[in-house]
Amino acid sequence: MAIALTLWLDFFNFVAAGAGRVLFTLFALHIGASASEVGLLGGLLFVFPLLLSWPVGAMADRLGARGLLAFASVSGAVSLLLPYFFHTLTVLYVAAALNGLAQAFFHVTLQNNIGSLSKPEQRARNFTNFSLIGALTNFVGPLIAGFSIDHWGHAVACLIAASFSVTALVLVLVWGGIFPPGKPAAAHAAAPQGVLLDRGVWHMLILSALIQLGYDLFQFYVPVYGHSIGLSASAIGAVLGAVAVVGFLVVFIVVVVSRQLSQRLRDETTQNLAREARFVATQWTPASDPSALAHAAGQSLGRRVTLIREDGVVIGDTDFDEQGLRRLENHRSRPEVADAIRGRVGSSLRSSASRGDVELYLAVRAPLGVALCFQLLARWMTPA
């Protein structure tokens, strides 16, 4: 339910944001703003996201999502209502900055929700759905803005766009209590300087910045150019929406291809694990030391191996010594172990309770119990 609410908030907020971006640009042009003034308007949308993204993440951890999302919804609604009442370029500048403030809180808090509320094996799927909804809103928002301007004027169009932010606010106030509360005593997040020492992070930031720069330039260039050649607001919205359709299709195709590829790789991994588990089972004899065998087999195979008695007690594990084994829970009720005890090949994909990773578990019957092999999976290989 909390994930579903997050996705609905994703939809309503970013429809309002997509519509607002087009509305601010066309409204400014309508009242005589130059291209340079429109460029400044666009820049103001990103001042607060640039300055506040990191602090908002820390606030989301300490304060919880509900209050931050309510603040973001109010800010977004006010930013779209201001041009309804005041038709000046100065007000549009204020509205753009306020809308950027709303997006800073929405972007970070919603994505933090997806990450923190998802189980490890569900995280890839939930972020995929989040991205698909975002691509959909990039289509819906500009169309709503263009259609509303042509039929009811710029001011009323702002009112219509604001209704989406108000809807998001209502959702937060009515159902936001299902979000986990904050942790006031939680440690502060790592300092940005430490993270930025990672070269991989720099590569990601540079690539994403270039992609976002191109997209944002297009988003502001099309309305300015379209207005200069006499295109209607609906036509400008349709052009921007067409780009979003392509983006949605690209994301969708990537999801489909990655699912097929990950399923194929999981099948191959399952077959390999089954062969290795059967090999371990043949080495487990009454004369064997189960703990030593698990460690030796794990070192030889390059993966985690667990040996389990028929009553579910773990008596050997590559990752645990004798003291650690005593702390492990009974495994008899686990689906792959239960299947192996009944003579079948058991397998399951889940988050490891002891390690927290997403692992593929495969178990086979052994003369003295159950031999279990593990394979840590990359996030993209988990079901989406």
C-alpha positions as a Markdown table, in Angstrom:
| # | Residue | x | y | z |
|---|---|---|---|---|
| 1 | Met | 0.0 | 0.0 | 0.0 |
| 2 | Ala | 2.8 | 2.4 | 0.9 |
| 3 | Ile | 4.5 | 1.7 | -2.5 |
| 4 | Ala | 1.2 | 2.2 | -4.3 |
| 5 | Leu | 0.7 | 5.5 | -2.6 |
| 6 | Thr | 4.2 | 6.6 | -3.5 |
| 7 | Leu | 3.6 | 5.8 | -7.2 |
| 8 | Trp | 0.3 | 7.7 | -7.2 |
| 9 | Leu | 2.1 | 10.7 | -5.7 |
| 10 | Asp | 4.7 | 10.3 | -8.4 |
| 11 | Phe | 2.0 | 10.6 | -11.0 |
| 12 | Phe | 0.1 | 13.6 | -9.6 |
| 13 | Asn | 3.1 | 15.6 | -8.7 |
| 14 | Phe | 5.0 | 15.1 | -11.9 |
| 15 | Val | 1.9 | 15.8 | -14.1 |
| 16 | Ala | 1.7 | 19.1 | -12.2 |
| 17 | Ala | 5.4 | 19.7 | -12.7 |
| 18 | Gly | 5.4 | 18.9 | -16.4 |
| 19 | Ala | 2.4 | 21.1 | -17.0 |
| 20 | Gly | 3.9 | 23.9 | -14.9 |
| 21 | Arg | 7.1 | 24.0 | -16.8 |
| 22 | Val | 5.2 | 24.5 | -20.1 |
| 23 | Leu | 2.8 | 26.9 | -18.4 |
| 24 | Phe | 5.5 | 29.2 | -16.9 |
| 25 | Thr | 7.3 | 29.3 | -20.3 |
| 26 | Leu | 4.2 | 30.1 | -22.4 |
| 27 | Phe | 2.7 | 32.5 | -19.9 |
| 28 | Ala | 6.0 | 34.4 | -19.8 |
| 29 | Leu | 6.1 | 34.6 | -23.6 |
| 30 | His | 2.4 | 35.6 | -23.6 |
| 31 | Ile | 3.1 | 38.7 | -21.4 |
| 32 | Gly | 6.1 | 39.7 | -23.6 |
| 33 | Ala | 9.1 | 38.0 | -22.0 |
| 34 | Ser | 12.2 | 37.7 | -24.1 |
| 35 | Ala | 14.0 | 34.4 | -24.7 |
| 36 | Ser | 16.7 | 35.4 | -22.2 |
| 37 | Glu | 14.0 | 36.1 | -19.5 |
| 38 | Val | 12.5 | 32.7 | -20.2 |
| 39 | Gly | 15.9 | 31.1 | -19.8 |
| 40 | Leu | 16.2 | 32.8 | -16.4 |
| 41 | Leu | 12.8 | 31.5 | -15.6 |
| 42 | Gly | 13.9 | 28.0 | -16.4 |
| 43 | Gly | 17.1 | 28.3 | -14.4 |
| 44 | Leu | 15.1 | 29.3 | -11.3 |
| 45 | Leu | 13.3 | 26.0 | -11.4 |
| 46 | Phe | 16.6 | 24.2 | -10.6 |
| 47 | Val | 18.1 | 26.5 | -7.9 |
| 48 | Phe | 16.5 | 24.7 | -5.0 |
| 49 | Pro | 17.0 | 21.1 | -6.3 |
| 50 | Leu | 20.7 | 22.0 | -6.8 |
| 51 | Leu | 21.1 | 23.3 | -3.2 |
| 52 | Leu | 18.8 | 21.1 | -1.2 |
| 53 | Ser | 18.8 | 17.6 | -2.7 |
| 54 | Trp | 21.4 | 16.3 | -0.2 |
| 55 | Pro | 19.9 | 17.9 | 2.9 |
| 56 | Val | 16.4 | 16.8 | 1.9 |
| 57 | Gly | 17.6 | 13.2 | 1.9 |
| 58 | Ala | 18.9 | 13.5 | 5.4 |
| 59 | Met | 15.6 | 15.1 | 6.5 |
| 60 | Ala | 13.6 | 12.3 | 4.9 |
| 61 | Asp | 15.5 | 9.8 | 7.1 |
| 62 | Arg | 15.1 | 11.8 | 10.3 |
| 63 | Leu | 11.6 | 13.3 | 9.9 |
| 64 | Gly | 9.8 | 10.7 | 7.7 |
| 65 | Ala | 8.1 | 11.2 | 4.4 |
| 66 | Arg | 4.7 | 12.5 | 5.2 |
| 67 | Gly | 5.5 | 16.0 | 6.4 |
| 68 | Leu | 8.0 | 16.6 | 3.6 |
| 69 | Leu | 5.6 | 15.4 | 1.0 |
| 70 | Ala | 2.8 | 17.6 | 2.4 |
| 71 | Phe | 5.2 | 20.6 | 2.3 |
| 72 | Ala | 6.1 | 19.8 | -1.3 |
| 73 | Ser | 2.5 | 19.5 | -2.3 |
| 74 | Val | 1.6 | 22.8 | -0.8 |
| 75 | Ser | 4.6 | 24.5 | -2.4 |
| 76 | Gly | 3.7 | 23.0 | -5.8 |
| 77 | Ala | 0.1 | 24.1 | -5.5 |
| 78 | Val | 1.0 | 27.6 | -4.4 |
| 79 | Ser | 3.5 | 28.0 | -7.2 |
| 80 | Leu | 0.8 | 27.2 | -9.8 |
| 81 | Leu | -1.8 | 29.3 | -8.1 |
| 82 | Leu | 0.3 | 32.5 | -8.0 |
| 83 | Pro | 0.2 | 33.1 | -11.8 |
| 84 | Tyr | -3.6 | 32.6 | -11.6 |
| 85 | Phe | -3.9 | 35.7 | -9.5 |
| 86 | Phe | -0.9 | 37.8 | -10.6 |
| 87 | His | 0.0 | 38.0 | -14.3 |
| 88 | Thr | 3.6 | 39.5 | -14.1 |
| 89 | Leu | 7.0 | 38.2 | -14.9 |
| 90 | Thr | 8.2 | 38.8 | -11.4 |
| 91 | Val | 5.5 | 36.5 | -10.0 |
| 92 | Leu | 6.4 | 33.9 | -12.6 |
| 93 | Tyr | 10.0 | 34.0 | -11.3 |
| 94 | Val | 8.8 | 33.5 | -7.8 |
| 95 | Ala | 6.5 | 30.7 | -8.9 |
| 96 | Ala | 9.3 | 28.9 | -10.8 |
| 97 | Ala | 11.6 | 29.0 | -7.8 |
| 98 | Leu | 8.8 | 27.8 | -5.5 |
| 99 | Asn | 8.0 | 25.0 | -7.9 |
| 100 | Gly | 11.6 | 24.0 | -7.9 |
| 101 | Leu | 11.5 | 23.9 | -4.1 |
| 102 | Ala | 8.6 | 21.5 | -4.3 |
| 103 | Gln | 10.4 | 19.3 | -6.8 |
| 104 | Ala | 13.5 | 19.1 | -4.7 |
| 105 | Phe | 11.4 | 17.7 | -1.8 |
| 106 | Phe | 9.3 | 15.5 | -4.1 |
| 107 | His | 12.1 | 14.0 | -6.1 |
| 108 | Val | 14.3 | 13.0 | -3.2 |
| 109 | Thr | 11.6 | 11.9 | -0.8 |
| 110 | Leu | 9.6 | 9.8 | -3.3 |
| 111 | Gln | 12.8 | 8.0 | -4.5 |
| 112 | Asn | 13.9 | 7.5 | -0.9 |
| 113 | Asn | 10.4 | 6.0 | -0.2 |
| 114 | Ile | 10.9 | 3.5 | -3.1 |
| 115 | Gly | 14.3 | 2.5 | -1.8 |
| 116 | Ser | 13.4 | 2.2 | 1.8 |
| 117 | Leu | 10.0 | 0.6 | 1.5 |
| 118 | Ser | 11.1 | -2.1 | -1.1 |
| 119 | Lys | 12.4 | -5.5 | -0.2 |
| 120 | Pro | 15.7 | -6.1 | -1.9 |
| 121 | Glu | 14.2 | -8.5 | -4.5 |
| 122 | Gln | 11.4 | -6.0 | -5.3 |
| 123 | Arg | 13.5 | -2.8 | -5.5 |
| 124 | Ala | 14.4 | -3.1 | -9.2 |
| 125 | Arg | 10.7 | -3.6 | -10.1 |
| 126 | Asn | 9.5 | -0.7 | -8.0 |
| 127 | Phe | 12.1 | 1.7 | -9.4 |
| 128 | Thr | 11.2 | 0.6 | -12.9 |
| 129 | Asn | 7.5 | 1.3 | -12.2 |
| 130 | Phe | 8.5 | 4.7 | -10.8 |
| 131 | Ser | 10.5 | 5.5 | -13.9 |
| 132 | Leu | 7.7 | 4.4 | -16.2 |
| 133 | Ile | 5.2 | 6.6 | -14.4 |
| 134 | Gly | 7.6 | 9.5 | -14.6 |
| 135 | Ala | 7.9 | 9.0 | -18.4 |
| 136 | Leu | 4.0 | 8.9 | -18.6 |
| 137 | Thr | 3.7 | 12.2 | -16.7 |
| 138 | Asn | 6.2 | 13.8 | -19.2 |
| 139 | Phe | 3.6 | 13.0 | -21.8 |
| 140 | Val | 0.4 | 13.9 | -19.9 |
| 141 | Gly | 1.6 | 17.2 | -18.3 |
| 142 | Pro | 2.5 | 19.1 | -21.5 |
| 143 | Leu | -0.7 | 18.0 | -23.2 |
| 144 | Ile | -2.8 | 19.2 | -20.3 |
| 145 | Ala | -1.0 | 22.5 | -20.2 |
| 146 | Gly | -1.3 | 23.1 | -24.0 |
| 147 | Phe | -4.9 | 22.0 | -24.2 |
| 148 | Ser | -5.9 | 24.1 | -21.2 |
| 149 | Ile | -4.2 | 27.3 | -22.5 |
| 150 | Asp | -5.9 | 27.1 | -25.9 |
| 151 | His | -9.3 | 26.5 | -24.4 |
| 152 | Trp | -9.4 | 28.5 | -21.2 |
| 153 | Gly | -6.4 | 30.7 | -21.2 |
| 154 | His | -3.1 | 30.8 | -19.3 |
| 155 | Ala | -4.5 | 31.7 | -15.9 |
| 156 | Val | -7.1 | 28.9 | -15.8 |
| 157 | Ala | -4.6 | 26.5 | -17.1 |
| 158 | Cys | -2.5 | 27.2 | -14.0 |
| 159 | Leu | -5.5 | 26.5 | -11.8 |
| 160 | Ile | -6.0 | 23.1 | -13.6 |
| 161 | Ala | -2.4 | 22.2 | -13.1 |
| 162 | Ala | -2.6 | 23.2 | -9.4 |
| 163 | Ser | -5.4 | 20.7 | -9.0 |
| 164 | Phe | -2.9 | 17.9 | -9.5 |
| 165 | Ser | -0.7 | 19.2 | -6.6 |
| 166 | Val | -3.8 | 19.6 | -4.5 |
| 167 | Thr | -4.8 | 16.0 | -5.2 |
| 168 | Ala | -1.3 | 14.9 | -4.1 |
| 169 | Leu | -1.7 | 16.9 | -0.9 |
| 170 | Val | -5.1 | 15.2 | -0.2 |
| 171 | Leu | -3.5 | 11.8 | -0.7 |
| 172 | Val | -0.7 | 12.6 | 1.7 |
| 173 | Leu | -3.0 | 14.0 | 4.4 |
| 174 | Val | -5.5 | 11.1 | 4.2 |
| 175 | Trp | -3.2 | 8.1 | 3.7 |
| 176 | Gly | 0.3 | 9.4 | 4.4 |
| 177 | Gly | 0.2 | 7.9 | 7.8 |
| 178 | Ile | 1.1 | 4.5 | 6.3 |
| 179 | Phe | 4.6 | 5.8 | 5.5 |
| 180 | Pro | 7.1 | 4.8 | 8.2 |
| 181 | Pro | 7.9 | 7.5 | 10.8 |
| 182 | Gly | 11.2 | 9.3 | 10.8 |
| 183 | Lys | 14.1 | 8.3 | 13.0 |
| 184 | Pro | 15.2 | 11.5 | 14.9 |
| 185 | Ala | 18.2 | 9.7 | 16.4 |
| 186 | Ala | 19.4 | 8.4 | 13.1 |
| 187 | Ala | 23.0 | 9.2 | 12.2 |
| 188 | His | 23.6 | 11.8 | 9.6 |
| 189 | Ala | 24.2 | 10.6 | 6.1 |
| 190 | Ala | 27.8 | 10.4 | 4.9 |
| 191 | Ala | 29.2 | 13.8 | 3.9 |
| 192 | Pro | 28.9 | 14.6 | 0.2 |
| 193 | Gln | 32.7 | 15.1 | 0.0 |
| 194 | Gly | 33.3 | 11.4 | 0.9 |
| 195 | Val | 30.9 | 10.1 | -1.7 |
| 196 | Leu | 32.3 | 12.4 | -4.4 |
| 197 | Leu | 35.8 | 10.9 | -4.0 |
| 198 | Asp | 34.4 | 7.8 | -5.8 |
| 199 | Arg | 35.3 | 8.0 | -9.5 |
| 200 | Gly | 32.3 | 5.9 | -10.4 |
| 201 | Val | 30.0 | 8.5 | -8.9 |
| 202 | Trp | 31.7 | 11.2 | -10.9 |
| 203 | His | 31.2 | 9.2 | -14.1 |
| 204 | Met | 27.5 | 8.7 | -13.3 |
| 205 | Leu | 27.0 | 12.4 | -12.4 |
| 206 | Ile | 28.7 | 13.7 | -15.5 |
| 207 | Leu | 26.7 | 11.4 | -17.8 |
| 208 | Ser | 23.4 | 12.1 | -16.1 |
| 209 | Ala | 24.1 | 15.8 | -16.1 |
| 210 | Leu | 24.7 | 15.8 | -19.9 |
| 211 | Ile | 21.6 | 13.8 | -20.6 |
| 212 | Gln | 19.5 | 16.1 | -18.3 |
| 213 | Leu | 21.0 | 19.2 | -19.9 |
| 214 | Gly | 20.0 | 18.1 | -23.3 |
| 215 | Tyr | 16.5 | 17.2 | -22.2 |
| 216 | Asp | 16.0 | 20.5 | -20.3 |
| 217 | Leu | 17.3 | 22.6 | -23.2 |
| 218 | Phe | 14.8 | 20.9 | -25.5 |
| 219 | Gln | 12.0 | 21.4 | -23.0 |
| 220 | Phe | 12.6 | 25.2 | -23.0 |
| 221 | Tyr | 13.6 | 25.6 | -26.6 |
| 222 | Val | 10.5 | 24.0 | -28.1 |
| 223 | Pro | 8.0 | 26.4 | -26.4 |
| 224 | Val | 10.1 | 29.4 | -27.3 |
| 225 | Tyr | 10.6 | 28.4 | -30.9 |
| 226 | Gly | 7.1 | 27.1 | -31.3 |
| 227 | His | 5.6 | 30.4 | -30.0 |
| 228 | Ser | 7.9 | 32.4 | -32.4 |
| 229 | Ile | 6.5 | 30.6 | -35.4 |
| 230 | Gly | 2.9 | 30.7 | -34.3 |
| 231 | Leu | 2.3 | 27.2 | -33.0 |
| 232 | Ser | -0.7 | 26.8 | -30.7 |
| 233 | Ala | -0.1 | 25.8 | -27.1 |
| 234 | Ser | -1.7 | 22.4 | -27.8 |
| 235 | Ala | 0.7 | 21.8 | -30.7 |
| 236 | Ile | 3.7 | 22.7 | -28.5 |
| 237 | Gly | 2.4 | 20.4 | -25.8 |
| 238 | Ala | 1.9 | 17.6 | -28.4 |
| 239 | Val | 5.6 | 18.0 | -29.5 |
| 240 | Leu | 6.8 | 17.8 | -26.0 |
| 241 | Gly | 4.5 | 14.9 | -25.4 |
| 242 | Ala | 5.8 | 13.0 | -28.4 |
| 243 | Val | 9.3 | 13.1 | -27.0 |
| 244 | Ala | 8.0 | 11.7 | -23.8 |
| 245 | Val | 6.3 | 8.9 | -25.7 |
| 246 | Val | 9.6 | 7.9 | -27.2 |
| 247 | Gly | 11.2 | 8.0 | -23.8 |
| 248 | Phe | 8.4 | 5.8 | -22.4 |
| 249 | Leu | 8.9 | 3.3 | -25.2 |
| 250 | Val | 12.7 | 3.2 | -24.6 |
| 251 | Val | 12.2 | 2.6 | -20.9 |
| 252 | Phe | 9.6 | -0.1 | -21.6 |
| 253 | Ile | 11.8 | -1.9 | -24.2 |
| 254 | Val | 14.7 | -1.8 | -21.8 |
| 255 | Val | 12.5 | -3.3 | -19.1 |
| 256 | Val | 11.3 | -6.1 | -21.4 |
| 257 | Val | 14.7 | -7.0 | -22.7 |
| 258 | Ser | 16.3 | -6.9 | -19.2 |
| 259 | Arg | 13.6 | -9.2 | -17.9 |
| 260 | Gln | 14.1 | -11.7 | -20.6 |
| 261 | Leu | 17.9 | -11.6 | -20.2 |
| 262 | Ser | 17.7 | -11.8 | -16.4 |
| 263 | Gln | 15.4 | -14.7 | -16.6 |
| 264 | Arg | 17.8 | -16.5 | -19.0 |
| 265 | Leu | 20.7 | -15.9 | -16.7 |
| 266 | Arg | 18.8 | -17.0 | -13.6 |
| 267 | Asp | 17.9 | -20.2 | -15.4 |
| 268 | Glu | 21.5 | -20.9 | -16.2 |
| 269 | Thr | 22.5 | -20.0 | -12.7 |
| 270 | Thr | 19.9 | -22.4 | -11.3 |
| 271 | Gln | 21.3 | -25.3 | -13.4 |
| 272 | Asn | 24.8 | -24.6 | -12.3 |
| 273 | Leu | 23.8 | -24.4 | -8.7 |
| 274 | Ala | 21.9 | -27.7 | -9.0 |
| 275 | Arg | 25.0 | -29.5 | -10.3 |
| 276 | Glu | 27.2 | -28.0 | -7.6 |
| 277 | Ala | 24.8 | -28.8 | -4.8 |
| 278 | Arg | 24.6 | -32.5 | -6.0 |
| 279 | Phe | 28.4 | -32.6 | -6.0 |
| 280 | Val | 28.5 | -31.3 | -2.4 |
| 281 | Ala | 25.8 | -33.9 | -1.4 |
| 282 | Thr | 28.0 | -36.7 | -2.7 |
| 283 | Gln | 30.9 | -35.6 | -0.5 |
| 284 | Trp | 28.8 | -35.5 | 2.7 |
| 285 | Thr | 29.4 | -38.8 | 4.5 |
| 286 | Pro | 29.1 | -39.8 | 8.1 |
| 287 | Ala | 32.9 | -39.5 | 8.4 |
| 288 | Ser | 32.8 | -35.8 | 7.2 |
| 289 | Asp | 33.0 | -32.8 | 9.4 |
| 290 | Pro | 30.0 | -30.8 | 8.0 |
| 291 | Ser | 31.5 | -27.4 | 9.0 |
| 292 | Ala | 34.9 | -28.2 | 7.4 |
| 293 | Leu | 33.2 | -29.6 | 4.3 |
| 294 | Ala | 31.0 | -26.5 | 3.8 |
| 295 | His | 34.1 | -24.3 | 4.1 |
| 296 | Ala | 36.2 | -26.5 | 1.7 |
| 297 | Ala | 33.4 | -26.8 | -0.8 |
| 298 | Gly | 32.6 | -23.1 | -0.7 |
| 299 | Gln | 36.3 | -22.3 | -1.3 |
| 300 | Ser | 36.5 | -24.8 | -4.2 |
| 301 | Leu | 33.3 | -23.7 | -5.8 |
| 302 | Gly | 33.7 | -20.0 | -5.1 |
| 303 | Arg | 30.2 | -19.6 | -3.5 |
| 304 | Arg | 28.4 | -20.0 | -0.3 |
| 305 | Val | 27.5 | -23.6 | 0.7 |
| 306 | Thr | 25.3 | -24.7 | 3.6 |
| 307 | Leu | 24.7 | -28.1 | 5.1 |
| 308 | Ile | 21.5 | -28.7 | 7.0 |
| 309 | Arg | 20.2 | -31.7 | 9.0 |
| 310 | Glu | 16.8 | -33.1 | 8.2 |
| 311 | Asp | 15.4 | -31.4 | 11.4 |
| 312 | Gly | 16.4 | -28.0 | 9.9 |
| 313 | Val | 19.5 | -27.3 | 12.0 |
| 314 | Val | 22.4 | -25.7 | 10.1 |
| 315 | Ile | 25.6 | -27.7 | 10.9 |
| 316 | Gly | 27.9 | -26.2 | 8.2 |
| 317 | Asp | 28.1 | -22.9 | 6.4 |
| 318 | Thr | 30.8 | -21.3 | 4.4 |
| 319 | Asp | 30.2 | -17.9 | 6.0 |
| 320 | Phe | 29.9 | -18.9 | 9.7 |
| 321 | Asp | 32.1 | -20.6 | 12.3 |
| 322 | Glu | 30.8 | -22.9 | 15.0 |
| 323 | Gln | 29.6 | -20.0 | 17.2 |
| 324 | Gly | 27.9 | -18.3 | 14.2 |
| 325 | Leu | 26.1 | -21.5 | 13.3 |
| 326 | Arg | 24.4 | -21.7 | 16.7 |
| 327 | Arg | 22.9 | -18.3 | 16.1 |
| 328 | Leu | 21.3 | -19.2 | 12.7 |
| 329 | Glu | 17.5 | -19.9 | 12.7 |
| 330 | Asn | 16.1 | -23.3 | 11.9 |
| 331 | His | 15.9 | -23.8 | 8.1 |
| 332 | Arg | 13.3 | -26.6 | 7.9 |
| 333 | Ser | 10.4 | -24.3 | 7.0 |
| 334 | Arg | 12.2 | -22.6 | 4.2 |
| 335 | Pro | 10.6 | -23.6 | 0.9 |
| 336 | Glu | 13.7 | -24.8 | -0.9 |
| 337 | Val | 14.8 | -26.9 | 2.1 |
| 338 | Ala | 11.3 | -28.3 | 2.5 |
| 339 | Asp | 11.2 | -29.3 | -1.2 |
| 340 | Ala | 14.7 | -30.9 | -0.9 |
| 341 | Ile | 13.7 | -33.0 | 2.2 |
| 342 | Arg | 10.8 | -34.3 | 0.1 |
| 343 | Gly | 13.2 | -35.4 | -2.6 |
| 344 | Arg | 12.7 | -32.5 | -5.0 |
| 345 | Val | 15.2 | -29.8 | -6.2 |
| 346 | Gly | 14.2 | -26.8 | -4.2 |
| 347 | Ser | 14.9 | -23.2 | -5.2 |
| 348 | Ser | 13.8 | -19.7 | -4.2 |
| 349 | Leu | 14.9 | -16.1 | -4.7 |
| 350 | Arg | 14.8 | -13.8 | -1.7 |
| 351 | Ser | 16.7 | -11.5 | 0.6 |
| 352 | Ser | 19.0 | -13.3 | 3.0 |
| 353 | Ala | 17.9 | -12.8 | 6.6 |
| 354 | Ser | 21.6 | -13.1 | 7.8 |
| 355 | Arg | 23.3 | -11.1 | 5.0 |
| 356 | Gly | 20.6 | -8.8 | 3.6 |
| 357 | Asp | 21.6 | -9.6 | 0.0 |
| 358 | Val | 19.3 | -10.8 | -2.8 |
| 359 | Glu | 20.3 | -14.5 | -3.3 |
| 360 | Leu | 19.2 | -17.4 | -5.3 |
| 361 | Tyr | 18.9 | -20.5 | -3.0 |
| 362 | Leu | 19.1 | -24.0 | -4.4 |
| 363 | Ala | 18.8 | -27.1 | -2.2 |
| 364 | Val | 19.1 | -30.9 | -3.0 |
| 365 | Arg | 18.6 | -33.9 | -0.8 |
| 366 | Ala | 21.8 | -35.4 | 0.6 |
| 367 | Pro | 22.2 | -38.8 | 2.4 |
| 368 | Leu | 22.5 | -37.0 | 5.8 |
| 369 | Gly | 20.3 | -34.0 | 5.2 |
| 370 | Val | 20.2 | -31.1 | 2.7 |
| 371 | Ala | 23.0 | -29.5 | 0.7 |
| 372 | Leu | 22.2 | -25.8 | -0.1 |
| 373 | Cys | 24.1 | -23.6 | -2.5 |
| 374 | Phe | 23.8 | -19.8 | -2.9 |
| 375 | Gln | 24.4 | -17.3 | -5.6 |
| 376 | Leu | 24.3 | -13.6 | -5.0 |
| 377 | Leu | 22.5 | -11.9 | -7.9 |
| 378 | Ala | 23.0 | -8.5 | -9.4 |
| 379 | Arg | 20.0 | -6.2 | -8.8 |
| 380 | Trp | 19.1 | -6.2 | -12.5 |
| 381 | Met | 18.9 | -10.0 | -12.4 |
| 382 | Thr | 16.1 | -10.0 | -9.8 |
| 383 | Pro | 12.5 | -10.2 | -11.1 |
| 384 | Ala | 11.2 | -6.7 | -12.0 |
